Amino acid sequence: MKLVVGATGLLGGKITRQLLDAGQEVRILVREDSPSKQLARKGMATPAASLIEAGAQPVYGDLKDPASLAAACHGIETLITTANSASRGGNDNPETVEKQGNRSLVEVAQTAGVGHFIFISAQMADRDSPVPFLAGKAQTEDLLMGGDMPYTILAPNAFMDVWVFLLVGAPVMSGQPVTLVGSGARKHAFIAMVDVAAFALASVDNPRALNQKLILGGPEALSFREAAGLYGEMLGLEVEVRSVKPGISLPNLTPSAMAMAAAFDTYDSRIEMARLAADYGVTLTPMAAFVRQAVQQ
Ligand SMILES: NC(=O)c1ccc[n+]([C@@H]2O[C@H](COP(=O)([O-])OP(=O)(O)OC[C@H]3O[C@@H](n4cnc5c(N)ncnc54)[C@H](OP(=O)(O)O)[C@@H]3O)[C@@H](O)[C@H]2O)c1
């Protein structure tokens, strides 16, 4: 039996569906007060009901309630967690979810004898990060690496589906100019969410994945300006790209998204992926294919 924690999220939902499609028995941790039903109407979550209908077995619980996690972990061979506080807020924050919640989950899973704990971290996770979310991810990595339970840490770079869509795809598709924070010329190996799900699936029941940390990126590093060019090409139009200085707020971005958009303009992220993708049998999605699919939807 596999357990997915975070199944009502975007990536968590994809992983759950792929496990079910592969004929696996899947349990999902579901919260009574999950906002996923409302968020799913805006394409921002996976409703628990749709996963239950597809065959997933729900167990009700919350990372903030350690007692609720024991029943979820009972009899589980492989646990995959994508759960995170970034898109939720309120009582779900880096302290309660990334730090305390993940610690509870690791401890309960270890006590329950879970055979393989697959943790979706982030490429930027760093125990010294001033960003509590990234420090919390790193703390969970440290716990896993220092414990006895076999683990796999998947540390993806920024998702195309989130950042390229938010900063470039959404404005272009609604006929607006693209506004980037800074030059937008830094190059990043953005990865498609579907490819992260494929790595998670390829890690399940895979002895080579045990006790490994895999940094994941897309097949090439491209800038937001190049992404805008791809949208223009696919749609056959000239996309107007503007730049603003960091610190200026944009109406379509939350303060944390603004901070992240500014951060992207301070470094490049190139990740050599050819060998890892071949080893795990994952065909990485080029940005052009992602954009083509986005404009055809
Ligand atoms: N976006 C990027 O560019 C990027 C880059 C690198 C890594 N990542 C990582 O990739 C993963 C993305 O996953 P995703 O797209 O599925 O996330 P998501 O859409 O933001 O969904 C969040 C999930 O976490 C669950 N959750 C939040 N607080 C919880 C709590 N207290 N107890 C139990 N569950 C809780 C939510 O459940 P409810 O529905 O009940 O709220 C939901 O299932 C995350 O781990 C993220 O950090 C993202």
PDBQT file of the ligand as one rigid body, heavy atoms in Angstrom, charges set to zero:
ROOT
HETATM    1  N1  LIG A 301       6.207  25.407  -7.400  1.00  0.00    +0.000 N 
HETATM    2  C1  LIG A 301       7.484  25.171  -7.673  1.00  0.00    +0.000 C 
HETATM    3  O1  LIG A 301       8.069  25.793  -8.562  1.00  0.00    +0.000 OA
HETATM    4  C2  LIG A 301       8.220  24.123  -6.866  1.00  0.00    +0.000 A 
HETATM    5  C3  LIG A 301       9.590  23.994  -7.057  1.00  0.00    +0.000 A 
HETATM    6  C4  LIG A 301      10.286  23.017  -6.325  1.00  0.00    +0.000 A 
HETATM    7  C5  LIG A 301       9.596  22.195  -5.425  1.00  0.00    +0.000 A 
HETATM    8  N2  LIG A 301       8.254  22.366  -5.264  1.00  0.00    +0.000 N 
HETATM    9  C6  LIG A 301       7.575  21.446  -4.310  1.00  0.00    +0.000 C 
HETATM   10  O2  LIG A 301       6.751  20.578  -5.076  1.00  0.00    +0.000 OA
HETATM   11  C7  LIG A 301       5.599  20.237  -4.310  1.00  0.00    +0.000 C 
HETATM   12  C8  LIG A 301       4.375  20.733  -5.080  1.00  0.00    +0.000 C 
HETATM   13  O3  LIG A 301       3.262  20.030  -4.638  1.00  0.00    +0.000 OA
HETATM   14  P1  LIG A 301       1.795  20.433  -5.087  1.00  0.00    +0.000 P 
HETATM   15  O4  LIG A 301       1.827  21.165  -6.383  1.00  0.00    +0.000 OA
HETATM   16  O5  LIG A 301       0.955  19.210  -5.023  1.00  0.00    +0.000 OA
HETATM   17  O6  LIG A 301       1.405  21.456  -3.895  1.00  0.00    +0.000 OA
HETATM   18  P2  LIG A 301       0.084  22.316  -3.695  1.00  0.00    +0.000 P 
HETATM   19  O7  LIG A 301      -0.754  22.287  -4.935  1.00  0.00    +0.000 OA
HETATM   20  O8  LIG A 301       0.502  23.617  -3.122  1.00  0.00    +0.000 OA
HETATM   21  O9  LIG A 301      -0.748  21.511  -2.576  1.00  0.00    +0.000 OA
HETATM   22  C9  LIG A 301      -0.432  21.570  -1.219  1.00  0.00    +0.000 C 
HETATM   23  C10 LIG A 301      -0.797  20.239  -0.596  1.00  0.00    +0.000 C 
HETATM   24  O10 LIG A 301      -0.299  20.214   0.746  1.00  0.00    +0.000 OA
HETATM   25  C11 LIG A 301      -1.361  19.861   1.615  1.00  0.00    +0.000 C 
HETATM   26  N3  LIG A 301      -1.187  20.436   2.941  1.00  0.00    +0.000 N 
HETATM   27  C12 LIG A 301      -0.897  21.716   3.257  1.00  0.00    +0.000 A 
HETATM   28  N4  LIG A 301      -0.872  21.849   4.593  1.00  0.00    +0.000 NA
HETATM   29  C13 LIG A 301      -1.155  20.626   5.121  1.00  0.00    +0.000 A 
HETATM   30  C14 LIG A 301      -1.296  20.118   6.437  1.00  0.00    +0.000 A 
HETATM   31  N5  LIG A 301      -1.169  20.906   7.513  1.00  0.00    +0.000 N 
HETATM   32  N6  LIG A 301      -1.609  18.800   6.609  1.00  0.00    +0.000 NA
HETATM   33  C15 LIG A 301      -1.769  17.990   5.530  1.00  0.00    +0.000 A 
HETATM   34  N7  LIG A 301      -1.663  18.415   4.261  1.00  0.00    +0.000 NA
HETATM   35  C16 LIG A 301      -1.357  19.720   4.064  1.00  0.00    +0.000 A 
HETATM   36  C17 LIG A 301      -2.595  20.425   0.943  1.00  0.00    +0.000 C 
HETATM   37  O11 LIG A 301      -3.760  19.820   1.473  1.00  0.00    +0.000 OA
HETATM   38  P3  LIG A 301      -5.184  20.621   1.498  1.00  0.00    +0.000 P 
HETATM   39  O12 LIG A 301      -5.782  20.483   0.131  1.00  0.00    +0.000 OA
HETATM   40  O13 LIG A 301      -5.932  19.905   2.548  1.00  0.00    +0.000 OA
HETATM   41  O14 LIG A 301      -4.877  22.047   1.849  1.00  0.00    +0.000 OA
HETATM   42  C18 LIG A 301      -2.319  20.031  -0.510  1.00  0.00    +0.000 C 
HETATM   43  O15 LIG A 301      -2.633  18.682  -0.712  1.00  0.00    +0.000 OA
HETATM   44  C19 LIG A 301       5.739  20.920  -2.969  1.00  0.00    +0.000 C 
HETATM   45  O16 LIG A 301       6.332  20.092  -2.015  1.00  0.00    +0.000 OA
HETATM   46  C20 LIG A 301       6.643  22.112  -3.314  1.00  0.00    +0.000 C 
HETATM   47  O17 LIG A 301       7.321  22.627  -2.213  1.00  0.00    +0.000 OA
HETATM   48  C21 LIG A 301       7.549  23.301  -5.958  1.00  0.00    +0.000 A 
ENDROOT
TORSDOF 0
